[in-house]
Amino acid sequence: MPKQTQIAVVGSGYVGLVAAVCFAEMGHNVICVDNDERKVSALQGGDTLIHEIYLPELLQRYRNTKVRFMTDLAEATRECEAIFIAVGTPQSETGDADLSYVEAVACEIARSITSYKVIVEKSTVPVYTNEWIRRAIERNGVARDMFDVVSNPEFLREGTAVSDFLHPDRIVVGADSDRAAAVLREIYAPLTSGEYYTKEDAIPGPCGVNAAPPLLNTSTKSAEIIKHASNAFLAVKISFINAVSNLCEATDANVEQVAIGMGLDARIGPRFLRPGIGYGGSCFPKDVAAFRSVADQLGVDFSLLSEVEKINGQQKKRFLNKVRTALWTLRGKKLGVLGLSFKGETDDIRESPAIELVEMLLAEGCSVKAFDPAAMERTAERLPAGPNLEYVESSYAAADDADALLILTDWAEFAKLDLKRLNTALRYPIVIDGRNLYDPHAMVEHGMTYISVGRPTANPPREHA
């Protein structure tokens, strides 16, 4: 049986909190540290503060037993052998990752090291960050044989983060020390041995798959690049299929059919070949910009990423033009909006293309009634309700008396609406779908004009006198 490890996780955001409860689920004892006393108090009381499936039940199961929350990093450092840094690395004005939080944590850890520690980069950081962490700790008087710095990138998707953590495609351990690599192998042994998947109450994986993941040992620099390269490549796929969708619109082809034909090629695969209004969130925009910035600093031509960003920005403008074309003018129009989070099944609104579009619509003089199953409270902090912006309690309330309904986020529940009821609610039966959630034929059968991405507009037949 794999041994229990004392683990500290610094940061209680999406990555840190998910890591903390999942390490506990794997059998380890965890201290989750955050300098925000309000967050620590909420977590101690069982409030996850974020919308993520399985997270509430794991927090309730392990809080104050296998997972403790505190603000005292010094105490956590003294107690734990492995310390995972999962603090924010926001994008700076120049596109670089701001590593000031990482540096501050490294220095604070250094002041409390009295025995060997493994410092683990869990935050997404640029290559060479491990060296800067190492130097910061050494500058604080810690001998080189008292610690190692390891890169262990996360590959989580918001909305399925807990399942992704416990059922990963791979576990990457970037370590330049056999001793440190052994500590990480022990931590992940419940997964790599397959033991976790024999638990009766194990968190289910995607499609019920319970396969032990491979653990890839690399250098620290390689692991740091793997994370940025993975996210950048997924962004490339998204922008590529969006560019293809624009070509399909110009030729009356169907991007859904094109994507299926591409995805059946095993070299390409079907995932991330879904067109829409562009990617957003806390990862892709920031990581693409940071990866491009690293390449620029090293004198490497990575102009491909600039095109990826350009296409992503254009998708929102193209969607706004679809709305303008459908309604002729926008000023004074009443629009229903479904979705505010950057993707479905999460309340995260960071870099959300949906919110950017709402801002564009308001600037054009539209009035908006918006609904999102989880993200309205966060959105209202950024865009307070007012004369032209109302947050409503359901999809049908958003559609009520609207000149058109816009679908901006791919929440599963938005794909299951009662189309007859929707048609009745709308002033004009026009649906403009930025996520291609519906079959155009079904929309036409229910008497609606349906405008989507990369597919011909579907219009109901006109009645002849």
Wavefront OBJ file of the C-alpha trace (Angstrom):
o trace
v 0.000 0.000 0.000
v 1.400 3.442 -0.913
v 2.413 5.430 2.142
v 0.681 8.603 3.285
v 2.614 11.794 2.643
v 2.320 15.083 4.483
v 1.568 17.619 1.749
v 1.182 21.388 1.828
v -0.653 23.190 -0.966
v -0.115 26.947 -1.117
v -3.077 28.690 -2.716
v -6.770 27.775 -2.518
v -7.936 28.788 -5.982
v -9.129 26.364 -8.654
v -5.825 24.505 -8.887
v -4.845 24.599 -5.223
v -8.194 23.620 -3.729
v -8.764 20.817 -6.222
v -5.244 19.495 -5.603
v -5.710 19.640 -1.825
v -8.948 17.655 -1.672
v -7.807 15.201 -4.350
v -4.554 14.457 -2.524
v -6.705 13.750 0.549
v -8.946 11.502 -1.548
v -5.778 9.629 -2.545
v -5.008 9.019 1.145
v -2.567 11.807 2.014
v -2.730 14.368 4.801
v -2.898 17.905 3.445
v -2.522 21.448 4.720
v -3.947 24.049 2.336
v -2.505 27.509 2.962
v -3.899 30.846 1.832
v -3.140 34.350 3.075
v -6.794 35.358 2.648
v -8.376 34.812 6.070
v -11.879 35.136 4.620
v -11.282 32.278 2.176
v -9.680 30.110 4.845
v -12.642 30.639 7.168
v -15.112 29.812 4.386
v -13.245 26.637 3.452
v -13.045 25.553 7.081
v -16.824 25.924 7.143
v -17.294 23.800 4.027
v -17.887 26.518 1.415
v -15.884 25.749 -1.745
v -16.347 29.309 -3.106
v -16.178 27.943 -6.671
v -18.526 25.854 -8.814
v -16.910 22.488 -9.501
v -18.559 19.061 -9.565
v -17.465 16.639 -6.764
v -15.592 19.418 -4.971
v -18.254 20.076 -2.298
v -18.570 16.405 -1.351
v -14.804 15.908 -1.076
v -14.445 19.080 0.969
v -17.179 17.927 3.342
v -15.577 14.495 3.597
v -12.065 15.673 4.438
v -12.172 19.224 5.847
v -10.603 19.554 9.265
v -9.497 15.903 9.139
v -7.297 14.960 6.180
v -7.384 18.532 4.837
v -6.703 21.478 7.120
v -6.923 25.104 6.038
v -4.723 27.801 7.542
v -2.894 31.040 6.842
v 0.374 29.980 8.522
v 2.775 28.895 5.763
v 5.636 28.560 8.242
v 3.758 25.900 10.211
v 2.773 24.063 7.028
v 6.387 24.116 5.809
v 7.678 22.644 9.056
v 5.071 19.854 9.052
v 5.149 18.788 5.408
v 7.684 17.054 3.178
v 6.242 18.222 -0.149
v 5.030 21.784 -0.702
v 2.986 22.482 -3.846
v 2.936 26.102 -5.014
v -0.454 26.789 -6.608
v -0.707 30.574 -6.432
v -1.789 32.844 -9.259
v 0.505 33.807 -12.127
v -1.545 36.583 -13.757
v -0.642 38.060 -17.109
v 1.339 41.283 -16.942
v 0.851 44.218 -19.312
v 3.711 42.898 -21.476
v 2.168 39.427 -21.782
v 4.619 37.798 -19.380
v 3.482 35.726 -16.422
v 3.685 37.763 -13.220
v 5.696 35.531 -10.877
v 5.729 37.855 -7.875
v 3.373 35.610 -5.884
v 5.527 32.567 -6.635
v 8.654 34.417 -5.533
v 7.027 35.627 -2.317
v 5.914 32.095 -1.432
v 9.363 30.647 -2.195
v 11.033 33.182 0.107
v 8.535 32.534 2.892
v 9.033 28.772 2.596
v 12.802 29.254 2.744
v 12.584 31.002 6.094
v 10.968 27.916 7.663
v 12.993 25.041 6.164
v 14.609 22.933 8.890
v 14.625 19.571 7.087
v 14.620 18.323 3.482
v 11.684 19.651 1.423
v 10.439 19.123 -2.109
v 9.101 22.397 -3.531
v 6.679 21.655 -6.360
v 5.601 24.069 -9.091
v 1.884 23.414 -9.594
v 1.098 26.887 -10.924
v 1.572 27.359 -14.656
v 4.960 29.032 -14.972
v 7.405 29.756 -17.818
v 10.567 27.771 -18.392
v 13.447 28.619 -16.033
v 11.076 29.380 -13.140
v 12.476 26.404 -11.225
v 15.902 28.037 -11.323
v 14.539 31.334 -10.009
v 12.759 29.529 -7.159
v 15.954 27.664 -6.325
v 17.972 30.890 -6.262
v 15.366 32.663 -4.129
v 15.514 29.894 -1.535
v 19.313 29.786 -1.550
v 19.468 33.578 -1.131
v 17.555 33.087 2.104
v 20.374 30.950 3.485
v 19.063 27.434 2.788
v 21.709 24.857 1.878
v 21.320 23.238 -1.553
v 20.995 19.725 -0.088
v 18.016 20.783 2.056
v 15.545 21.104 -0.816
v 14.730 20.340 -4.429
v 12.448 22.136 -6.876
v 10.178 20.001 -9.049
v 7.758 20.872 -11.852
v 4.464 18.961 -11.748
v 2.076 20.769 -14.124
v -1.677 20.384 -13.867
v -3.873 19.578 -16.863
v -7.293 20.309 -15.388
v -10.404 21.515 -17.173
v -12.728 23.729 -15.193
v -16.033 21.951 -14.722
v -14.359 18.517 -14.613
v -11.257 19.395 -12.580
v -11.707 16.787 -9.828
v -12.214 13.936 -12.298
v -9.312 15.215 -14.387
v -7.007 15.256 -11.345
v -7.911 11.714 -10.278
v -8.098 10.301 -13.815
v -5.295 12.115 -15.666
v -4.126 11.257 -19.169
v -0.603 11.494 -17.786
v 1.321 12.703 -14.755
v 4.383 14.784 -15.603
v 7.167 15.016 -13.024
v 10.009 17.320 -13.971
v 12.810 16.620 -11.510
v 16.573 16.938 -11.730
v 17.020 14.940 -8.516
v 16.296 11.236 -8.005
v 15.386 11.931 -4.390
v 12.731 14.488 -5.333
v 11.379 12.322 -8.153
v 10.937 9.455 -5.681
v 8.836 11.667 -3.388
v 6.521 12.597 -6.271
v 6.248 8.971 -7.406
v 5.156 8.036 -3.888
v 2.569 10.809 -3.788
v 0.996 9.669 -7.051
v 1.343 5.931 -6.380
v -2.375 5.497 -5.533
v -3.125 6.512 -9.127
v -0.199 4.995 -11.026
v -0.595 1.662 -9.209
v -4.318 1.609 -9.970
v -5.119 1.152 -6.276
v -7.342 4.229 -6.094
v -9.609 2.915 -8.835
v -10.513 -0.163 -6.769
v -12.244 1.998 -4.127
v -16.003 1.532 -4.094
v -16.563 5.263 -3.676
v -13.843 6.423 -6.091
v -14.732 9.546 -8.049
v -15.698 8.354 -11.547
v -13.577 9.210 -14.522
v -14.635 10.392 -17.972
v -17.024 7.890 -19.554
v -16.468 5.519 -16.631
v -12.830 4.885 -17.589
v -10.618 3.863 -14.645
v -7.142 3.287 -16.070
v -3.880 3.839 -14.217
v -2.124 6.813 -15.836
v 1.483 6.800 -17.018
v 3.985 8.881 -15.058
v 6.447 10.700 -17.292
v 9.779 11.685 -15.743
v 11.421 14.691 -17.415
v 13.796 17.517 -16.626
v 12.271 20.511 -14.855
v 12.635 22.682 -17.971
v 10.896 20.101 -20.154
v 7.988 19.839 -17.712
v 7.561 23.610 -17.648
v 7.454 23.710 -21.445
v 5.078 20.718 -21.631
v 2.394 22.673 -19.785
v 2.640 25.820 -21.912
v 3.018 23.830 -25.136
v -0.046 21.700 -24.340
v -2.316 24.671 -23.716
v -0.926 26.576 -26.687
v -1.541 23.607 -28.987
v -5.147 23.273 -27.813
v -5.610 26.985 -28.495
v -4.175 26.401 -31.979
v -6.797 23.695 -32.605
v -9.597 25.989 -31.458
v -8.472 28.915 -33.595
v -7.861 26.596 -36.538
v -11.390 25.186 -36.518
v -12.757 28.708 -36.038
v -10.851 29.839 -39.131
v -12.227 26.807 -40.988
v -15.733 27.734 -39.809
v -15.292 31.196 -41.330
v -14.341 29.567 -44.625
v -17.401 27.325 -44.373
v -19.632 30.362 -43.878
v -18.174 31.924 -47.021
v -18.955 28.797 -49.062
v -22.178 27.484 -47.465
v -20.320 24.404 -46.263
v -21.015 22.857 -42.847
v -18.169 23.046 -40.328
v -19.695 20.281 -38.195
v -19.349 17.869 -41.108
v -15.843 19.137 -41.824
v -14.828 18.671 -38.182
v -16.157 15.119 -38.112
v -14.261 14.316 -41.292
v -11.074 15.746 -39.815
v -11.523 14.183 -36.396
v -11.887 10.661 -37.765
v -8.229 10.896 -38.758
v -6.413 9.339 -35.791
v -3.569 11.808 -36.266
v -5.952 14.704 -35.593
v -8.715 13.407 -33.325
v -12.109 15.005 -32.673
v -11.424 16.902 -29.443
v -11.214 20.708 -29.513
v -12.601 20.822 -33.043
v -15.721 22.710 -31.998
v -16.140 26.181 -33.481
v -17.532 29.035 -31.456
v -16.958 32.577 -30.259
v -13.388 31.936 -29.147
v -11.565 30.535 -26.148
v -11.315 32.274 -22.788
v -10.760 31.428 -19.147
v -7.813 31.689 -16.824
v -5.497 29.457 -18.865
v -5.512 29.663 -22.650
v -5.332 33.463 -23.151
v -2.696 33.895 -20.445
v -0.658 30.824 -21.351
v -0.572 31.535 -25.093
v 0.597 35.094 -24.392
v 3.208 33.910 -21.881
v 4.521 31.183 -24.205
v 4.811 33.680 -27.057
v 6.584 36.114 -24.742
v 9.098 33.451 -23.686
v 9.799 32.669 -27.340
v 10.304 36.368 -28.095
v 12.723 36.768 -25.189
v 14.735 33.768 -26.389
v 14.813 34.991 -29.995
v 12.575 32.180 -31.263
v 10.062 33.017 -34.016
v 6.701 31.732 -32.773
v 4.485 34.038 -34.831
v 1.979 31.194 -35.173
v 0.743 32.061 -31.689
v 0.133 35.675 -32.697
v -2.182 34.427 -35.448
v -3.950 32.167 -32.946
v -4.625 35.179 -30.723
v -5.726 37.285 -33.695
v -8.256 34.695 -34.881
v -9.559 34.264 -31.347
v -10.206 37.983 -31.026
v -11.913 38.120 -34.416
v -14.489 35.469 -33.475
v -16.283 37.798 -31.059
v -16.431 40.551 -33.676
v -17.749 38.104 -36.276
v -20.475 36.993 -33.884
v -21.467 40.591 -33.194
v -21.773 41.085 -36.947
v -24.083 38.043 -37.116
v -26.351 39.714 -34.576
v -26.213 43.015 -36.452
v -26.980 41.321 -39.784
v -29.929 39.407 -38.321
v -31.500 42.467 -36.674
v -30.341 45.188 -39.138
v -29.648 47.699 -36.356
v -28.721 47.043 -32.725
v -29.598 50.262 -30.899
v -32.779 49.770 -28.909
v -32.963 46.018 -29.516
v -33.891 43.702 -26.633
v -31.665 40.644 -26.511
v -31.736 37.525 -24.379
v -28.339 36.072 -23.504
v -27.701 32.519 -22.330
v -24.308 32.024 -20.711
v -21.784 34.298 -19.042
v -19.019 31.968 -17.860
v -16.171 31.319 -20.277
v -17.369 27.720 -20.734
v -20.153 25.519 -19.451
v -20.248 23.831 -16.031
v -18.150 26.503 -14.290
v -18.719 29.886 -12.693
v -15.374 31.255 -13.909
v -15.772 34.464 -15.909
v -12.092 35.275 -16.412
v -11.468 36.314 -20.045
v -14.996 35.142 -20.863
v -15.889 35.852 -24.500
v -19.541 35.854 -23.439
v -19.034 38.810 -21.112
v -16.972 40.654 -23.717
v -19.864 40.246 -26.134
v -22.372 41.509 -23.571
v -20.176 44.583 -23.117
v -20.090 45.075 -26.902
v -23.874 44.769 -27.129
v -24.414 47.293 -24.347
v -22.014 49.682 -26.076
v -24.109 49.318 -29.250
v -27.211 50.462 -27.355
v -28.893 47.087 -26.817
v -30.724 46.079 -23.671
v -29.778 42.631 -22.372
v -31.500 40.064 -20.182
v -28.906 37.474 -19.188
v -29.043 34.068 -17.537
v -26.263 31.745 -16.420
v -26.723 28.776 -14.064
v -23.694 29.689 -11.920
v -21.888 32.846 -13.038
v -24.402 35.676 -12.595
v -23.204 36.745 -9.150
v -19.596 37.006 -10.316
v -20.648 38.783 -13.510
v -22.757 41.308 -11.601
v -19.651 42.345 -9.663
v -18.030 43.285 -12.980
v -21.158 44.404 -14.842
v -23.752 45.638 -12.338
v -27.399 45.394 -13.347
v -28.851 48.617 -14.670
v -31.450 50.060 -17.032
v -30.051 48.073 -19.983
v -28.775 44.955 -18.187
v -30.927 42.560 -16.184
v -30.001 39.210 -14.667
v -32.929 36.789 -14.767
v -33.789 33.444 -13.189
v -34.104 31.155 -16.221
v -33.400 30.673 -19.902
v -37.038 31.342 -20.730
v -37.027 34.587 -18.739
v -34.039 35.702 -20.811
v -35.954 34.899 -23.997
v -39.165 36.610 -22.894
v -40.146 39.342 -25.391
v -36.599 39.423 -26.826
v -35.863 40.411 -30.408
v -33.393 37.503 -30.508
v -31.827 34.956 -28.170
v -28.031 34.585 -28.109
v -26.358 31.405 -26.830
v -22.855 32.304 -25.665
v -21.808 29.465 -23.325
v -22.072 25.710 -23.816
v -23.900 24.763 -20.628
v -25.450 21.313 -21.051
v -28.854 22.575 -19.921
v -28.929 25.111 -22.751
v -28.949 22.229 -25.247
v -32.132 20.781 -23.696
v -34.541 23.691 -23.862
v -38.209 23.262 -24.749
v -38.101 24.751 -28.242
v -41.850 25.255 -28.453
v -41.790 27.224 -25.199
v -38.767 29.154 -26.422
v -40.524 30.181 -29.626
v -43.539 31.345 -27.656
v -41.382 33.434 -25.300
v -39.461 35.296 -28.001
v -40.866 38.425 -29.652
v -39.196 37.323 -32.880
v -38.209 33.652 -33.249
v -34.501 34.245 -33.883
v -31.779 32.234 -32.140
v -28.116 33.113 -32.736
v -26.015 30.289 -31.348
v -22.313 30.894 -30.705
v -21.787 27.314 -29.507
v -23.670 25.244 -32.118
v -25.767 23.464 -29.493
v -28.725 22.695 -31.749
v -29.599 20.796 -34.893
v -30.704 23.433 -37.429
v -33.499 21.173 -38.684
v -35.020 20.939 -35.192
v -34.991 24.717 -34.855
v -36.694 25.172 -38.227
v -39.318 22.571 -37.332
v -40.189 24.732 -34.333
v -40.535 27.816 -36.508
v -37.307 29.567 -35.608
v -34.593 31.222 -37.635
v -31.356 29.645 -36.463
v -27.968 31.257 -37.017
v -24.919 29.335 -35.834
v -21.160 29.204 -36.427
v -19.794 27.744 -39.652
v -23.153 26.393 -40.823
v -25.719 27.820 -43.243
v -28.472 29.888 -41.649
v -31.631 27.816 -41.192
v -34.898 29.625 -41.931
v -38.424 28.250 -41.544
v -40.384 28.109 -44.808
v -42.371 31.229 -45.575
v -46.130 30.929 -45.622
v -47.675 31.890 -48.950
v -50.918 33.806 -49.132
l 1 2 3 4 5 6 7 8 9 10 11 12 13 14 15 16 17 18 19 20 21 22 23 24 25 26 27 28 29 30 31 32 33 34 35 36 37 38 39 40 41 42 43 44 45 46 47 48 49 50 51 52 53 54 55 56 57 58 59 60 61 62 63 64 65 66 67 68 69 70 71 72 73 74 75 76 77 78 79 80 81 82 83 84 85 86 87 88 89 90 91 92 93 94 95 96 97 98 99 100 101 102 103 104 105 106 107 108 109 110 111 112 113 114 115 116 117 118 119 120 121 122 123 124 125 126 127 128 129 130 131 132 133 134 135 136 137 138 139 140 141 142 143 144 145 146 147 148 149 150 151 152 153 154 155 156 157 158 159 160 161 162 163 164 165 166 167 168 169 170 171 172 173 174 175 176 177 178 179 180 181 182 183 184 185 186 187 188 189 190 191 192 193 194 195 196 197 198 199 200 201 202 203 204 205 206 207 208 209 210 211 212 213 214 215 216 217 218 219 220 221 222 223 224 225 226 227 228 229 230 231 232 233 234 235 236 237 238 239 240 241 242 243 244 245 246 247 248 249 250 251 252 253 254 255 256 257 258 259 260 261 262 263 264 265 266 267 268 269 270 271 272 273 274 275 276 277 278 279 280 281 282 283 284 285 286 287 288 289 290 291 292 293 294 295 296 297 298 299 300 301 302 303 304 305 306 307 308 309 310 311 312 313 314 315 316 317 318 319 320 321 322 323 324 325 326 327 328 329 330 331 332 333 334 335 336 337 338 339 340 341 342 343 344 345 346 347 348 349 350 351 352 353 354 355 356 357 358 359 360 361 362 363 364 365 366 367 368 369 370 371 372 373 374 375 376 377 378 379 380 381 382 383 384 385 386 387 388 389 390 391 392 393 394 395 396 397 398 399 400 401 402 403 404 405 406 407 408 409 410 411 412 413 414 415 416 417 418 419 420 421 422 423 424 425 426 427 428 429 430 431 432 433 434 435 436 437 438 439 440 441 442 443 444 445 446 447 448 449 450 451 452 453 454 455 456 457 458 459 460 461 462 463 464 465
